[in-house]
Amino acid sequence: MSDPFHDVFCQSADGLKLHAKTIGPEASPALPVLCLPGLTRTADDFDDIGRALALDPVAPRRVVSIDYRGRGLSDHDPDPAKYTVPIEMGDVLAIAASLNISRAIVLGTSRGGLISMALAATQPQLLAGVIMNDIGPALEMDGLMKIKGYIADPPPRKTWEEAARGLKTLFGGVFPSLTDAEWMAWAHRAFREKTDGSGLERTYDLRLAQGFTNLDPANPLPAIWELFDKLAGIPLMLIHGGLSDLLSRQSVQDMQSLRPDIDLVEVPDQGHAPLLADKPTIDRIKSFCVRCDRTDISAS
């Protein structure tokens, strides 16, 4: 059976080649889903949920998973100072426009959730629903420092076994239930073989770490509740890793108090960020998307 995913490419506003993966029927009456990955992540993170949504026998829908600049198969930016949420939001809009997507459900993991809130503030007409995967307006310093630590000086990995072991060492405490096969699958999403055959390389521009240079406990990221408020009126789901060190239970409760209608999904044995591959989470996402379809039809 051939791979149901298709690679598409377009150009950013400043001339970089951008990549996305698509799956599912373009002409489906169901809303498309735009999948936005985390800081160092790629479109490959959404393969499981993408297949589940696109190949659903009742409500198949188009799914587009995006590589921002500097990730996956998209060009690296010559200027690493441009690895920012506003510019990456522009990359998302460029890909959506190239695929004639003017209305969609946005599924944003971590960094992708921040971009989702920025879209709510600037392009609300695009958003028929938002799914935020382990991200919110207020983030924990411990989790941020952990991210800074593993992107600032990543150790080299020569073999796939070494890469899988390294990921398990780093994240095993917050993903205690993953099998060896699942760690290996994670490695294949996070690394690729170097073209010269000398080992593996990360699937992101290592200069992304420059954006964390000034981050420390004395210089925390400000909370962005004003952006969260821009999601008012947009159907909203929050997926929270029960072992997350980035999104606290207090922040989740604060989000619920502001949005009592939020569809909260707790993934008990996963940290930051849930992998969106287990059946209970996939089923909840599918149900939320169907609800967005109905809400969008009734509002139009």
Solvent accessible surface area in square Angstrom, and as a share of the most:
residue,aa,sasa,rsa
1,M,223,1.00
2,S,96,0.62
3,D,94,0.49
4,P,39,0.24
5,F,25,0.10
6,H,118,0.53
7,D,87,0.45
8,V,41,0.23
9,F,102,0.43
10,C,27,0.16
11,Q,126,0.56
12,S,6,0.04
13,A,117,0.91
14,D,68,0.35
15,G,41,0.39
16,L,21,0.10
17,K,93,0.40
18,L,0,0.00
19,H,4,0.02
20,A,1,0.01
21,K,22,0.09
22,T,13,0.07
23,I,4,0.02
24,G,31,0.30
25,P,54,0.34
26,E,134,0.60
27,A,99,0.77
28,S,23,0.15
29,P,141,0.89
30,A,13,0.10
31,L,18,0.09
32,P,25,0.16
33,V,0,0.00
34,L,0,0.00
35,C,0,0.00
36,L,0,0.00
37,P,0,0.00
38,G,2,0.02
39,L,20,0.10
40,T,12,0.07
41,R,47,0.17
42,T,6,0.03
43,A,1,0.01
44,D,53,0.27
45,D,34,0.18
46,F,2,0.01
47,D,32,0.16
48,D,68,0.35
49,I,1,0.01
50,G,0,0.00
51,R,92,0.34
52,A,25,0.19
53,L,3,0.01
54,A,2,0.01
55,L,96,0.48
56,D,21,0.11
57,P,126,0.79
58,V,136,0.78
59,A,21,0.17
60,P,48,0.30
61,R,3,0.01
62,R,28,0.10
63,V,1,0.01
64,V,0,0.00
65,S,4,0.02
66,I,0,0.00
67,D,3,0.01
68,Y,0,0.00
69,R,5,0.02
70,G,0,0.00
71,R,0,0.00
72,G,10,0.09
73,L,90,0.45
74,S,6,0.04
75,D,51,0.26
76,H,83,0.37
77,D,2,0.01
78,P,109,0.69
79,D,63,0.32
80,P,27,0.17
81,A,76,0.59
82,K,58,0.25
83,Y,16,0.06
84,T,48,0.28
85,V,32,0.18
86,P,90,0.56
87,I,56,0.28
88,E,0,0.00
89,M,25,0.11
90,G,32,0.31
91,D,1,0.00
92,V,0,0.00
93,L,51,0.25
94,A,24,0.19
95,I,3,0.01
96,A,3,0.02
97,A,71,0.55
98,S,59,0.38
99,L,24,0.12
100,N,139,0.71
101,I,15,0.07
102,S,89,0.57
103,R,87,0.32
104,A,0,0.00
105,I,0,0.00
106,V,0,0.00
107,L,0,0.00
108,G,0,0.00
109,T,15,0.08
110,S,12,0.08
111,R,33,0.12
112,G,0,0.00
113,G,0,0.00
114,L,33,0.16
115,I,0,0.00
116,S,0,0.00
117,M,0,0.00
118,A,13,0.10
119,L,0,0.00
120,A,5,0.04
121,A,40,0.31
122,T,73,0.43
123,Q,55,0.25
124,P,67,0.42
125,Q,112,0.50
126,L,9,0.04
127,L,3,0.02
128,A,4,0.03
129,G,0,0.00
130,V,0,0.00
131,I,0,0.00
132,M,0,0.00
133,N,1,0.00
134,D,0,0.00
135,I,1,0.01
136,G,0,0.00
137,P,3,0.02
138,A,25,0.20
139,L,41,0.20
140,E,67,0.30
141,M,42,0.19
142,D,115,0.59
143,G,1,0.01
144,L,8,0.04
145,M,63,0.28
146,K,59,0.25
147,I,18,0.09
148,K,43,0.18
149,G,48,0.46
150,Y,58,0.22
151,I,1,0.01
152,A,60,0.46
153,D,119,0.62
154,P,26,0.17
155,P,64,0.40
156,P,111,0.70
157,R,51,0.18
158,K,145,0.61
159,T,67,0.39
160,W,48,0.17
161,E,98,0.44
162,E,53,0.24
163,A,0,0.00
164,A,11,0.08
165,R,149,0.55
166,G,12,0.11
167,L,17,0.08
168,K,98,0.42
169,T,121,0.70
170,L,73,0.36
171,F,18,0.08
172,G,18,0.18
173,G,69,0.67
174,V,26,0.15
175,F,2,0.01
176,P,85,0.53
177,S,69,0.45
178,L,26,0.13
179,T,75,0.44
180,D,107,0.55
181,A,75,0.58
182,E,76,0.34
183,W,6,0.02
184,M,56,0.25
185,A,46,0.35
186,W,17,0.06
187,A,0,0.00
188,H,93,0.41
189,R,52,0.19
190,A,9,0.07
191,F,9,0.04
192,R,73,0.27
193,E,114,0.51
194,K,78,0.33
195,T,148,0.86
196,D,111,0.57
197,G,68,0.66
198,S,65,0.42
199,G,13,0.12
200,L,11,0.05
201,E,63,0.28
202,R,39,0.14
203,T,13,0.07
204,Y,20,0.08
205,D,7,0.04
206,L,93,0.46
207,R,79,0.29
208,L,6,0.03
209,A,20,0.15
210,Q,101,0.45
211,G,70,0.67
212,F,27,0.11
213,T,92,0.54
214,N,124,0.64
215,L,13,0.06
216,D,49,0.25
217,P,96,0.60
218,A,87,0.68
219,N,82,0.42
220,P,82,0.52
221,L,95,0.47
222,P,106,0.67
223,A,52,0.40
224,I,40,0.20
225,W,66,0.23
226,E,106,0.48
227,L,44,0.22
228,F,3,0.01
229,D,78,0.40
230,K,107,0.46
231,L,0,0.00
232,A,72,0.56
233,G,78,0.75
234,I,16,0.08
235,P,20,0.13
236,L,2,0.01
237,M,0,0.00
238,L,0,0.00
239,I,0,0.00
240,H,4,0.02
241,G,0,0.00
242,G,14,0.14
243,L,71,0.35
244,S,21,0.13
245,D,47,0.24
246,L,3,0.01
247,L,1,0.01
248,S,28,0.18
249,R,135,0.49
250,Q,107,0.48
251,S,7,0.04
252,V,7,0.04
253,Q,101,0.45
254,D,51,0.26
255,M,0,0.00
256,Q,67,0.30
257,S,83,0.54
258,L,92,0.46
259,R,22,0.08
260,P,117,0.74
261,D,90,0.47
262,I,15,0.08
263,D,31,0.16
264,L,50,0.25
265,V,8,0.05
266,E,68,0.30
267,V,6,0.03
268,P,100,0.63
269,D,53,0.28
270,Q,20,0.09
271,G,0,0.00
272,H,30,0.13
273,A,17,0.13
274,P,4,0.03
275,L,41,0.20
276,L,4,0.02
277,A,48,0.37
278,D,45,0.23
279,K,143,0.61
280,P,93,0.59
281,T,3,0.02
282,I,23,0.12
283,D,56,0.29
284,R,95,0.35
285,I,1,0.00
286,K,52,0.22
287,S,70,0.45
288,F,3,0.01
289,C,0,0.00
290,V,43,0.25
291,R,99,0.36
292,C,0,0.00
293,D,19,0.10
294,R,168,0.61
295,T,56,0.32
296,D,30,0.15
297,I,129,0.65
298,S,94,0.60
299,A,81,0.63
300,S,125,0.80
